[in-house]
Amino acid sequence: MERRRLIPPWLRRGFEAGAVGALLSGGTLVAFRLSRPAPRVALPQGIDGSLILVPALLALGVLAVGLPIFLAATRTEAILGAIAGFMVAADLLMAVSFVSSQQIAVHWLSRSMPLGVVAAVLAIPVAAVGIVVGPVASELGFGHSSGLRAVLAGAVVALALALAGPYVG
């Protein structure tokens, strides 16, 4: 008789994708630290600010969402795994950002926030588009075809947000 697994496969895949996504999105914090001398108050305007945001948007919104969709066995597992992957990656990035205390000014809120929080908020639409286009809009809703659709749609939205991000605010 086979033993029942304690952790469902979608949750395990979500945690794995989230850990990898958080590790890769840490490049955003490193890029911000190396971008200009202290004190760093706001994201630089133009392409410099865009390049700082790209690692977080792609790692959180594309990789952490796309990987569980690629590996899922059902549509439900794909959706739940993608949500879990995004949540784990965003939480880990925000925690590291709080600990490293890299604050940036968000002008439209009139306050300073950790860079990880700003990156995670910007990655929400990227992840949402990946989940909607991948598992929800395709016929099967899981597997390689669905994962590829999620990754491509999320990457397009991520690059558009990264280009617009430093100008908004």
Secondary structure, DSSP 8 states (H G I E B T S, - for coil): -----SS-HHHHHHHHHHHHHHHHHHHHHHHHHHHS-S---S--STHHHHHHHHHHIIIIIIIHHHHHHHH-SSHHHHHHHHHHHHHHHHHHHHHHHHHHT-EEEETTTTEEEEHHHHHHHHHHHHHHHHHIIIIITSSS-SSHHHHHHHHHHHHHHHHHHHHHGGG--
